[in-house]
Amino acid sequence: MPAPGSRPVPVDDPRRRIPRTDHLLAEPAVAAASRSLGDRVVRGIVRGVQDRARREEIPPEQVLDEVLAALGDRPAASLRPVLNATGVIVHTNLGRAPLSGAARTAIAEATGYTDVEFDLATGARSRRGAGARAALLAACPAAEDALIVNNGAAALVLATTALAGTGEVVISRGELIEIGAGFRLPDLIASTGAVLREVGTTNRTHLEDYTAALGPTTGCVLRIHTSNYRVIGFTSAVPIAQLAPATREAGIPLLADLGSGLLAPEPLLPDEPDATTALESGADLVIASGDKLLGGPQAGILLGRSPVIARLARHPLARALRADKLALAALEATLSGPTPPVLASLRIDPEALRERTSALAERIGGEIIPHDGRVGGGGGAEVPLSGWAIALPAELAPLLRTGTPAVVGTVRDGSCLLDLRCIPESEDDALAAAVHSAAARSAAAAEGGTARDH
Ligand SMILES: *Cc1c(COP(=O)(O)O)cnc(C)c1O
């Protein structure tokens, strides 16, 4: 029955020649695609092409070819690769750390059955992710033990739940931070049932503020690195080295949430905390993300004293927050492999970047301007990383975003700025092609607009 309002299709209408769904699905190439992509996806593509033919956008004879072309281009998932031309190294909206080649290989090798929790020599069950744990301890010898969970937020929830329960988490008022998208760490901690015991003020907290708060109901003391902003001026915070003797004497664990994931000091980011220094200064436990400056997969990393890690590992919540085998594989490979892309982007030589940028500008046009890169929400708040960008007309920005590969730059003052800091040099040709294609589409649209105007 025709849909209400639509006219019946006349007998001689070309739309009657549109191939039927079952005929299209029976085509060998279409049937093969159903097996690899799934029946639902393929039926959706077939229906979409038939609809275009019904709207007379394509002739009925072209339906099969269009279906085959659509199936050929079809990625297995909807996430699209992006060339990050923002200069922001740890960009949460763009998936944070791009993985090293070693980590990508490790993931591919772990996708099938793998001995993630099994000892092949003895045939017995083994500790999950032993390789990743060993790599963490090798990279951070100041830690006695390590535990890996799903992400930094999960690590914080596990630590405060296991150490404080419904007791108090002592924390400075200067460290009650929101980390992004309205996500507040104090709310997260409170959601576990622990009670936040705020001490000090927004700009200044002293050792006595902490010691006065310690008592029988204290579960732990938490220092949080204010990773995405800086308090400057009349400020003071208590260094871990000063706090640790007091918490140790009181028998209360001292936690440091570092966020960024640096395991050792990074000379380019002197104000960024690192796990080795925090542990050597007396923290009992440090918390970090795997996909920020560490440059690995999404993971929550807990490093610290053995009895503390053991308490966390024993807690039932540890099972709910455990890391996936692919993340464990990628983390181990990141730690034991070559410098990951995040650190390469951070340490890039500005002069080499300028030469590369001007070589690309010669191919795609545009003006070179100084442009500071950023570490991103993952750390190094407000630290400018001096570099360069190519300024193109702003109207190219949406065309670049929707092209293949997608290119995301920064729109500022009427220009679309492309910063090469976070783009592997091997992608320069792809970037040039993407800009040429965007410019061609922009010119075609302008011509179309002019034609319509007349
Ligand atoms: C990023 C961050 C978190 C959260 O880590 P995720 O890995 O994003 O869950 C927690 N604390 C601090 C200080 C952070 O910077």
The ligand as an SDF file (V2000), in Angstrom:
LIG
                    3D

 15 15  0  0  0  0  0  0  0  0999 V2000
   42.6960   13.1990   34.0620 C   0  0  0  0  0  0  0  0  0  0  0  0
   42.6700   13.1820   35.5230 C   0  0  0  0  0  0  0  0  0  0  0  0
   41.9000   12.2320   36.2050 C   0  0  0  0  0  0  0  0  0  0  0  0
   41.0080   11.2480   35.5020 C   0  0  0  0  0  0  0  0  0  0  0  0
   41.7250   10.3010   34.7780 O   0  0  0  0  0  0  0  0  0  0  0  0
   41.0140    9.5110   33.5660 P   0  0  0  0  0  0  0  0  0  0  0  0
   42.0730    8.6060   33.0850 O   0  0  0  0  0  0  0  0  0  0  0  0
   40.5830   10.5530   32.5960 O   0  0  0  0  0  0  0  0  0  0  0  0
   39.8490    8.7880   34.1460 O   0  0  0  0  0  0  0  0  0  0  0  0
   41.9540   12.2250   37.5750 C   0  0  0  0  0  0  0  0  0  0  0  0
   42.7190   13.1070   38.2440 N   0  0  0  0  0  0  0  0  0  0  0  0
   43.4780   14.0380   37.6260 C   0  0  0  0  0  0  0  0  0  0  0  0
   44.3120   14.9570   38.4330 C   0  0  0  0  0  0  0  0  0  0  0  0
   43.4730   14.1070   36.2380 C   0  0  0  0  0  0  0  0  0  0  0  0
   44.2260   15.0220   35.6030 O   0  0  0  0  0  0  0  0  0  0  0  0
  1  2  1  0
  2  3  1  0
  2 14  2  0
  3  4  1  0
  3 10  2  0
  4  5  1  0
  5  6  1  0
  6  7  2  0
  6  8  1  0
  6  9  1  0
 10 11  1  0
 11 12  2  0
 12 13  1  0
 12 14  1  0
 14 15  1  0
M  END
$$$$
